[in-house]
């Protein structure tokens, strides 16, 4: 039972009851009963979240793990909310297709990835989950079910709220007059409705890919390479890991170059041989450790490099659990032209208090890296939380977002006022009250409390 009451960030909660509906009808019955009785409901994804969004703070926890069907079509897949991302990838591949969003945690539930508008390593080319949703089937707290396709506008008025200049953003509701229902539900973190089923767009598998992990002897050289390679034709992945990240996984990869101070991970769709030949010149121009870098074009190579990327997040989560304190990780993204400035700010602030107790890696192609701090005592936890607050404020100052792909959940809901005005937050809360008048669904996510207290 404990698995339903925590997530990967080590955030823990409690519930009066854990419910696992076998089908849509059972889910509707549970929601209707909860609505009538004024019982808060938290939808539990697969547990890979990092903000406490699936963790209940009382009421019922409802897991949709049994709603896990996957139907592959030509150009799309119809998935139950409990279907696992890894299974969707595998099923699509058998038909010569793929689902572009590529969150690091492939054991995530499809409903969970929609809830926080996940993105991942291929977001550099393909963007986040929202872009790939064709249809959603959603249950509301009163038992109503709505089935909406891309292009169907909401049937009530909303104002436009602030939209950051970063290429990625998933914080609050992206309100805009005439917006899609799909855009409203995606990224709403389980606070507006319960996704039952989704139809997702698929693309044909590329004929040939080149994958590489390029090592550098200085962090400056790695950042220079990122800026130089942003416009490489066909590039669909541009990732980064600093020296501390490499040291964290060195025991698992004994062939990591000893002089490596950072690495950049790339994946490119190859159109012809000239695309491959151009990399020799790029590596020389950007002072890469060319002979020690890893390149490959086979499925085995891609899987090896995928596991390399995944091991960074795995080792961070393992270290957090070992230390026994909550995970302190950033999810900020700034406009790409502000990438250097944000990276320098991270480095300078970390050096003043968390030197030797941090790693930085992630989606640098979108100016979206994850800073992870490792506090060793309660005082450092407090310092780390203050540092994350400062990072969030700096991101907003540079035109960026307070959450790019993880959402805010319960752990980061206090960031919302850093980006949105009281009037904008009130507009979001009004939408929640419209769809969830008793403020029962996903209580504690995004907003600390209800702005009103309707009678149960």
C-alpha positions as CSV (number, residue, x, y, z in Angstrom):
1,X,0.0,0.0,0.0
2,X,2.9,2.4,0.8
3,X,3.8,2.6,-2.9
4,X,0.7,4.7,-3.6
5,X,1.5,7.1,-0.8
6,X,4.9,8.4,-2.1
7,X,6.7,9.4,-5.3
8,X,10.2,9.4,-6.7
9,X,11.1,12.6,-4.9
10,X,10.7,10.9,-1.5
11,X,7.5,12.9,-0.8
12,X,5.1,10.9,1.4
13,X,1.5,11.3,2.3
14,X,-1.5,9.4,3.6
15,X,-5.0,8.3,2.5
16,X,-8.1,6.9,4.1
17,X,-8.6,4.5,1.3
18,X,-6.8,3.3,-1.8
19,X,-9.0,2.5,-4.8
20,X,-8.1,0.6,-8.0
21,X,-11.0,0.7,-10.4
22,X,-11.1,-2.2,-13.0
23,X,-12.8,-0.1,-15.7
24,X,-14.3,3.3,-16.5
25,X,-17.7,2.5,-14.9
26,X,-16.0,1.7,-11.5
27,X,-14.0,4.9,-11.7
28,X,-17.1,7.0,-12.4
29,X,-18.9,5.3,-9.5
30,X,-16.0,6.1,-7.2
31,X,-15.9,9.8,-8.3
32,X,-19.6,10.2,-7.9
33,X,-19.5,8.8,-4.4
34,X,-16.6,11.0,-3.4
35,X,-18.3,14.0,-4.8
36,X,-21.5,13.3,-2.8
37,X,-19.6,12.7,0.4
38,X,-17.1,15.5,0.0
39,X,-14.1,13.2,0.0
40,X,-10.9,14.5,-1.6
41,X,-9.5,12.4,-4.5
42,X,-5.9,12.2,-5.7
43,X,-5.1,10.2,-8.8
44,X,-2.1,8.1,-8.5
45,X,0.2,7.7,-11.5
46,X,3.0,5.2,-11.6
47,X,5.0,7.0,-8.9
48,X,7.8,8.5,-11.1
49,X,6.7,12.1,-10.4
50,X,9.0,14.5,-8.6
51,X,6.7,17.1,-7.1
52,X,4.3,15.1,-4.9
53,X,1.4,15.5,-7.3
54,X,0.3,11.8,-7.0
55,X,0.7,11.8,-3.3
56,X,-2.5,12.2,-1.3
57,X,-2.9,14.3,1.8
58,X,-6.0,12.5,3.1
59,X,-9.1,11.4,1.3
60,X,-8.9,8.7,-1.4
61,X,-6.0,7.7,-3.7
62,X,-7.3,6.2,-6.9
63,X,-4.9,4.3,-9.2
64,X,-5.8,3.8,-12.8
65,X,-3.2,1.0,-13.3
66,X,-5.9,-1.3,-14.6
67,X,-6.9,1.1,-17.4
68,X,-3.8,0.1,-19.3
69,X,-5.0,-0.8,-22.9
70,X,-2.9,0.2,-25.9
71,X,-4.2,0.1,-29.4
72,X,-1.8,1.0,-32.2
73,X,-3.2,2.5,-35.4
74,X,-1.7,4.0,-38.5
75,X,-0.5,7.4,-37.2
76,X,-1.9,7.2,-33.7
77,X,-2.2,5.1,-30.5
78,X,-5.2,4.9,-28.2
79,X,-4.0,4.4,-24.6
80,X,-5.7,4.0,-21.3
81,X,-4.4,6.4,-18.6
82,X,-2.7,3.6,-16.8
83,X,-0.7,2.3,-19.8
84,X,3.0,2.5,-19.3
85,X,5.2,4.7,-21.6
86,X,7.7,1.8,-22.1
87,X,4.9,-0.4,-23.4
88,X,3.6,2.3,-25.8
89,X,7.2,2.7,-27.2
90,X,7.5,-1.0,-27.7
91,X,4.1,-1.5,-29.3
92,X,4.6,1.4,-31.7
93,X,8.0,0.2,-32.7
94,X,6.6,-3.1,-33.9
95,X,4.6,-1.2,-36.5
96,X,7.5,1.0,-37.6
97,X,6.2,4.0,-35.7
98,X,7.3,5.9,-32.6
99,X,5.8,8.3,-30.0
100,X,7.9,11.4,-30.0
101,X,7.8,12.5,-26.3
102,X,10.6,10.7,-24.5
103,X,10.5,11.3,-20.7
104,X,13.5,9.7,-19.0
105,X,11.3,7.5,-16.8
106,X,9.8,5.1,-19.3
107,X,7.8,3.4,-16.5
108,X,5.7,6.6,-16.2
109,X,2.0,6.2,-16.8
110,X,0.5,7.9,-19.9
111,X,-2.0,9.7,-17.7
112,X,0.8,11.0,-15.5
113,X,2.8,12.3,-18.5
114,X,-0.3,14.2,-19.7
115,X,-1.0,15.5,-16.2
116,X,2.4,17.3,-16.1
117,X,2.9,17.8,-19.8
118,X,6.1,15.7,-19.8
119,X,8.8,16.2,-22.4
120,X,12.2,14.5,-22.1
121,X,15.3,14.2,-24.2
122,X,13.7,14.5,-27.7
123,X,11.8,17.6,-26.8
124,X,14.6,19.6,-28.5
125,X,12.9,18.7,-31.8
126,X,9.5,17.4,-30.9
127,X,8.4,19.5,-28.0
128,X,6.3,18.3,-25.0
129,X,3.4,15.9,-24.6
130,X,0.6,18.5,-25.3
131,X,1.7,18.8,-28.9
132,X,1.1,15.1,-29.5
133,X,-2.4,14.6,-28.1
134,X,-5.2,14.2,-30.6
135,X,-8.1,13.3,-28.3
136,X,-8.8,13.0,-24.5
137,X,-11.5,11.2,-22.6
138,X,-11.9,12.8,-19.2
139,X,-14.1,12.2,-16.2
140,X,-15.1,15.1,-14.0
141,X,-15.7,14.8,-10.2
142,X,-19.5,14.8,-10.6
143,X,-19.3,11.7,-12.8
144,X,-19.7,13.4,-16.2
145,X,-17.4,12.2,-19.0
146,X,-16.3,14.4,-21.8
147,X,-14.6,13.3,-25.0
148,X,-12.8,16.0,-26.8
149,X,-10.6,16.2,-29.9
150,X,-7.9,18.7,-30.8
151,X,-9.4,21.9,-31.9
152,X,-12.5,21.7,-29.7
153,X,-12.7,25.0,-27.7
154,X,-13.8,25.3,-24.1
155,X,-17.4,26.5,-23.7
156,X,-16.7,29.3,-21.2
157,X,-14.7,32.6,-21.1
158,X,-11.2,32.8,-19.7
159,X,-8.6,35.6,-19.8
160,X,-5.1,35.2,-21.2
161,X,-2.5,34.7,-18.6
162,X,1.3,35.3,-18.8
163,X,3.2,33.0,-21.1
164,X,7.0,32.8,-20.7
165,X,9.4,33.1,-23.6
166,X,11.0,29.7,-22.8
167,X,10.4,26.9,-25.3
168,X,9.0,24.7,-22.5
169,X,6.5,25.5,-19.9
170,X,4.2,23.5,-17.6
171,X,3.1,25.5,-14.6
172,X,-0.5,26.4,-13.8
173,X,-3.3,26.5,-16.5
174,X,-2.2,28.1,-19.9
175,X,-5.4,30.1,-20.1
176,X,-6.2,32.0,-23.3
177,X,-9.5,33.0,-24.9
178,X,-10.9,30.2,-27.1
179,X,-8.3,27.6,-25.9
180,X,-8.6,23.9,-26.5
181,X,-10.0,21.6,-23.9
182,X,-7.0,19.4,-24.5
183,X,-4.6,22.3,-23.7
184,X,-6.6,23.0,-20.5
185,X,-6.4,19.4,-19.2
186,X,-2.8,18.8,-20.3
187,X,-0.5,19.9,-17.5
188,X,-3.3,20.6,-15.0
189,X,-1.8,18.0,-12.6
190,X,-4.9,16.1,-11.9
191,X,-6.8,19.1,-10.5
192,X,-9.5,19.6,-13.2
193,X,-10.5,16.1,-14.4
194,X,-9.3,12.5,-14.6
195,X,-7.9,11.4,-17.9
196,X,-9.3,8.0,-18.8
197,X,-8.0,7.6,-22.3
198,X,-5.9,9.4,-24.8
199,X,-5.3,9.2,-28.5
200,X,-1.7,10.1,-29.2
201,X,0.0,11.0,-32.5
202,X,2.7,8.6,-33.8
203,X,5.4,9.3,-36.5
204,X,7.2,6.8,-38.8
205,X,10.5,5.7,-37.4
206,X,13.5,7.5,-38.9
207,X,15.5,5.4,-41.3
208,X,18.8,6.1,-39.7
209,X,20.0,7.9,-36.6
210,X,23.4,8.9,-35.3
211,X,23.9,8.9,-31.5
212,X,26.8,10.4,-29.6
213,X,28.1,11.2,-26.2
214,X,30.7,13.9,-26.7
215,X,33.1,14.6,-23.9
216,X,34.9,17.9,-23.2
217,X,37.9,18.8,-20.9
218,X,36.2,21.9,-19.7
219,X,32.6,23.0,-19.0
220,X,33.1,26.1,-21.0
221,X,33.9,24.1,-24.1
222,X,30.7,22.0,-23.6
223,X,28.5,25.1,-23.3
224,X,30.2,26.6,-26.4
225,X,29.4,23.4,-28.3
226,X,25.8,23.5,-27.2
227,X,25.4,27.0,-28.6
228,X,27.2,26.1,-31.8
229,X,25.1,22.9,-32.4
230,X,21.6,24.2,-31.8
231,X,20.9,24.6,-35.5
232,X,22.5,21.3,-36.7
233,X,20.0,19.9,-39.3
234,X,18.0,16.9,-38.1
235,X,19.2,17.2,-34.5
236,X,16.5,15.9,-32.2
237,X,18.4,15.6,-28.9
238,X,20.9,18.0,-27.3
239,X,21.5,17.0,-23.6
240,X,24.2,17.9,-21.1
241,X,25.8,16.6,-18.0
242,X,28.4,18.3,-15.8
243,X,31.5,16.8,-14.2
244,X,29.8,16.0,-10.9
245,X,27.1,14.1,-12.8
246,X,29.8,12.1,-14.6
247,X,31.5,11.3,-11.3
248,X,28.2,10.1,-9.8
249,X,28.0,7.4,-12.4
250,X,31.7,6.7,-13.0
251,X,31.6,3.4,-11.0
252,X,29.0,2.1,-13.5
253,X,30.9,3.4,-16.6
254,X,34.6,2.7,-16.1
255,X,35.4,3.8,-19.7
256,X,34.4,7.4,-19.0
257,X,37.4,9.6,-19.9
258,X,39.3,10.7,-16.8
259,X,39.8,14.2,-18.2
260,X,36.1,14.7,-19.0
261,X,34.7,17.8,-17.3
262,X,31.3,17.6,-19.0
263,X,29.5,15.9,-21.8
264,X,26.9,16.7,-24.5
265,X,24.6,14.0,-25.7
266,X,23.3,14.2,-29.3
267,X,21.0,12.3,-31.5
268,X,20.5,13.3,-35.2
269,X,18.3,12.0,-38.0
270,X,20.7,11.2,-40.8
271,X,19.6,12.1,-44.3
272,X,22.9,11.4,-46.2
273,X,26.6,10.6,-45.6
274,X,27.5,14.3,-45.5
275,X,25.6,14.7,-42.2
276,X,27.9,12.1,-40.7
277,X,31.1,13.5,-42.1
278,X,30.3,17.0,-40.7
279,X,30.7,15.8,-37.1
280,X,34.5,15.4,-37.5
281,X,34.8,19.1,-38.2
282,X,32.3,20.0,-35.4
283,X,34.3,18.1,-32.8
284,X,37.5,19.7,-33.8
285,X,36.0,23.2,-33.9
286,X,34.5,22.8,-30.4
287,X,37.6,21.3,-28.8
288,X,35.9,18.0,-28.0
289,X,37.7,14.9,-26.7
290,X,37.0,13.4,-30.1
291,X,39.0,10.1,-29.6
292,X,37.4,9.4,-26.3
293,X,33.8,10.3,-27.3
294,X,31.2,7.6,-28.0
295,X,29.3,7.4,-31.3
296,X,27.0,4.8,-32.7
297,X,24.1,4.2,-35.1
298,X,22.7,0.8,-34.2
299,X,19.8,0.0,-31.9
300,X,22.2,-1.4,-29.4
301,X,24.2,1.9,-29.3
302,X,21.0,3.9,-28.8
303,X,19.9,1.6,-26.0
304,X,23.3,1.9,-24.3
305,X,23.2,5.7,-24.6
306,X,19.6,5.8,-23.3
307,X,20.6,3.8,-20.3
308,X,23.5,6.2,-19.7
309,X,21.1,9.2,-19.6
310,X,18.7,7.3,-17.5
311,X,21.4,6.3,-15.0
312,X,22.0,10.0,-14.1
313,X,18.4,10.3,-12.8
314,X,18.5,6.9,-11.2
315,X,21.7,7.7,-9.3
316,X,20.3,11.0,-8.1
317,X,17.1,9.4,-6.8
318,X,19.1,6.6,-5.1
319,X,21.4,9.2,-3.4
320,X,18.4,11.2,-2.2
321,X,16.8,8.1,-0.7
322,X,20.1,7.2,0.9
323,X,20.5,10.6,2.5
324,X,16.9,10.5,3.7
325,X,15.9,14.1,2.9
326,X,13.4,15.4,0.3
327,X,14.7,15.8,-3.3
328,X,15.7,19.3,-4.1
329,X,15.7,19.5,-7.9
330,X,15.0,22.3,-10.3
331,X,12.8,22.2,-13.4
332,X,13.3,25.7,-14.7
333,X,13.7,26.6,-18.4
334,X,14.7,30.0,-19.8
335,X,14.8,31.4,-23.3
336,X,17.7,29.8,-25.2
337,X,19.5,33.1,-25.5
338,X,19.6,33.3,-21.7
339,X,21.1,29.8,-21.3
340,X,24.7,31.0,-20.5
341,X,23.4,33.5,-18.0
342,X,21.2,31.0,-16.2
343,X,24.0,28.4,-16.1
344,X,26.4,31.0,-14.6
345,X,23.9,31.9,-12.0
346,X,23.5,28.3,-11.0
347,X,27.2,27.8,-10.7
348,X,27.9,30.9,-8.7
349,X,25.1,30.4,-6.2
350,X,25.9,26.7,-5.7
351,X,29.5,27.4,-5.1
352,X,28.6,29.7,-2.2
353,X,26.8,26.9,-0.3
354,X,26.4,23.6,-2.0
355,X,29.8,23.1,-3.6
356,X,30.5,19.3,-3.9
357,X,26.8,18.5,-3.1
358,X,25.1,19.0,-6.4
359,X,24.9,17.8,-10.0
360,X,23.5,19.5,-13.1
361,X,22.3,17.7,-16.2
362,X,19.4,17.7,-18.6
363,X,17.8,19.2,-21.6
364,X,20.2,22.1,-22.3
365,X,19.0,22.3,-25.9
366,X,15.9,23.9,-24.5
367,X,17.9,25.8,-21.8
368,X,16.3,23.4,-19.4
369,X,18.7,21.7,-17.1
370,X,18.0,20.0,-13.8
371,X,20.0,21.2,-10.8
372,X,20.0,18.6,-8.0
373,X,21.1,19.5,-4.5
374,X,22.0,16.9,-1.9
375,X,21.5,18.2,1.7
376,X,23.0,16.2,4.5
377,X,21.1,17.8,7.4
378,X,18.0,19.9,8.2
379,X,19.9,23.2,8.0
380,X,21.1,22.3,4.5
381,X,17.5,21.4,3.5
382,X,16.4,24.9,4.5
383,X,19.3,26.4,2.6
384,X,18.6,24.3,-0.4
385,X,14.9,25.3,-0.5
386,X,15.8,28.9,-0.4
387,X,18.3,28.4,-3.2
388,X,15.6,26.8,-5.3
389,X,13.3,29.7,-4.6
390,X,16.1,32.1,-5.8
391,X,16.6,29.9,-9.0
392,X,12.9,30.1,-9.7
393,X,12.8,33.9,-9.3
394,X,15.9,34.2,-11.6
395,X,14.3,32.1,-14.2
396,X,11.2,34.3,-14.3
397,X,13.4,37.4,-14.4
398,X,15.1,36.0,-17.5
399,X,11.7,35.4,-19.2
400,X,11.6,31.7,-18.3
401,X,9.3,29.3,-16.4
402,X,9.0,28.0,-12.9
403,X,8.3,24.5,-14.2
404,X,9.1,23.1,-17.6
405,X,8.0,19.4,-17.5
406,X,7.5,18.2,-13.9
407,X,4.7,20.5,-12.9
408,X,4.5,22.1,-9.4
409,X,2.5,19.5,-7.5
410,X,2.6,20.0,-3.7
411,X,6.3,20.5,-3.2
412,X,6.7,23.5,-5.5
413,X,3.2,25.1,-5.4
414,X,4.6,28.2,-3.6
415,X,6.5,29.1,-6.9
416,X,3.2,29.9,-8.6
417,X,3.0,33.6,-7.4
418,X,6.6,34.2,-8.7
419,X,5.3,33.9,-12.3
420,X,1.6,34.8,-12.1
421,X,-0.3,37.8,-10.7
422,X,-3.0,37.4,-8.0
423,X,-5.6,38.1,-10.7
424,X,-4.2,35.4,-13.0
425,X,-4.1,32.8,-10.2
426,X,-7.6,33.8,-9.2
427,X,-8.6,33.1,-12.9
428,X,-7.1,29.7,-12.7
429,X,-8.9,28.9,-9.5
430,X,-12.1,30.0,-11.0
431,X,-11.7,27.4,-13.7
432,X,-11.0,24.8,-11.1
433,X,-14.1,25.8,-9.2
434,X,-16.2,25.6,-12.4
435,X,-15.1,22.0,-13.1
436,X,-14.6,20.9,-9.4
437,X,-16.9,23.1,-7.3
438,X,-16.1,21.3,-4.0
439,X,-12.3,21.5,-4.6
440,X,-11.9,17.8,-4.1
441,X,-9.7,16.7,-7.1
442,X,-6.0,16.8,-6.7
443,X,-6.3,18.9,-3.6
444,X,-3.0,20.5,-2.6
445,X,-1.6,20.5,-6.2
446,X,-0.8,23.9,-7.7
447,X,-2.9,25.8,-5.1
448,X,-2.4,25.4,-1.3
449,X,-6.1,25.8,-0.5
450,X,-9.5,26.6,-2.0
451,X,-10.2,30.3,-2.4
452,X,-13.7,29.5,-1.2
453,X,-15.1,26.8,1.0
454,X,-18.3,25.4,-0.6
455,X,-20.4,23.2,1.5
456,X,-19.6,19.5,1.4
